[in-house]
């Protein structure tokens, strides 16, 4: 079956611009997670949705980062006034309720110039 | 959440068994031990999970001693395609749906 998909696969933007990153989870997965991964590091948690609501947004680095999941399926990670330090791979994962295994998408590589 | 320590890198020849050990001295009673694999330019992929003793699946085995302060991921007869970063995670409770906490992982290089 279809796995987690993320678009775009690559995004290059200029410092100060606004970007949106999209995640399509596996159908039926109510839990959705966003992670950020810098080169040579493991993924770092950003935000977790259970259905439409953000159950845990403690990983968002600052108020320039925001994520939504209005219908409990697709999620969008929004970054305002991008900075060069935001350059990283942004990963999305989904899982079933109560499951311990998360399924990751291929990621969006964001480069801020 | 329990902190994990694992080797930064390992090298192995094709056909050998590879054992990657992870230390997690502060593991809690409810914590499971989970391993993920990540290939370059891909998201991590779940490999195996266990609570105690030994777990085996079609990909790997996971050995957990009685005190649960460490665990060993065993990959039998590795091939070049097993070259990846392997992450040991501790802290996913029985209820699931917990954000994962990754360390830097172990970079395994398989050589022909």
Interface residues (C-beta under 8 A of the other chain):
Chain A: X4 X31 X33 X35 X40 X41 X42 X43 X44 X45 X48 X50 X55 X56 X59 X91 X92 X93 X95 X97 X98 X99 X100 X101 X102 X103 X104 X105 X106 X107 X109
Chain B: X32 X34 X41 X42 X43 X44 X45 X46 X49 X85 X87 X92 X95 X96 X97 X98 X99 X100 X101 X102 X103 X104 X105
